[in-house]
Amino acid sequence: MKTKLCKKCGHTKSISDFYANKSKKDGLNWECKSCFTTWRHTPSGKKSRRREAIRAMEIGKTKQYYDNKMKNPKKKEQALNNSRKARSKRIKLGKEREYLATKRAFKLKATPKWLTEKDNEQINFIYSEAARLSICIGIKMHVDHIVPLKGNNVCGLHVPWNLQIITARENIIKGNKYDE
């Protein structure tokens, strides 16, 4: 008859006195059935006093931590500001990503399938030239669509002959308008 040592009460008992536990090496719980029922559960089936004590201790530690943190007015202010900043930053990033995704989709829809490889190279060159000019001149340059992709009266295409390099200020002032 095989036996096992109960780590709770310290008695050596038969294997049949232990509950099965697949996560253990030998496939049995580390405490015997009687220790398990008395230690883990009260007769009424409520949580054991030990679990309640551990939980109370954890709550006390976290409460004490936050109480100490919030006693310092600077840290309290920082905590409030950081939460507001983080929330507004997440919202701003979400809106910005949504805007950029919409813009990319419009560009894809406005890019004709009949464009050649040479035309695509010209488009890439225009964008890289705008970036180079921004660095050299020190003024932010944008690539603008002469006929806007999403205009009020007319919609243009994303093709090399519809692109121009202008300053960011001029591009923002122009908006989605088409000046004939």
Secondary structure as UniProt FT lines:
FT   STRAND          3..5
FT   TURN            7..9
FT   STRAND          12..14
FT   HELIX           15..17
FT   STRAND          18..20
FT   TURN            22..23
FT   TURN            25..26
FT   STRAND          28..32
FT   HELIX           33..35
FT   HELIX           36..40
FT   TURN            43..44
FT   HELIX           49..71
FT   HELIX           73..110
FT   TURN            113..114
FT   HELIX           117..137
FT   STRAND          141..145
FT   TURN            149..150
FT   HELIX           160..162
FT   STRAND          163..167
FT   HELIX           168..174
FT   TURN            175..176
//
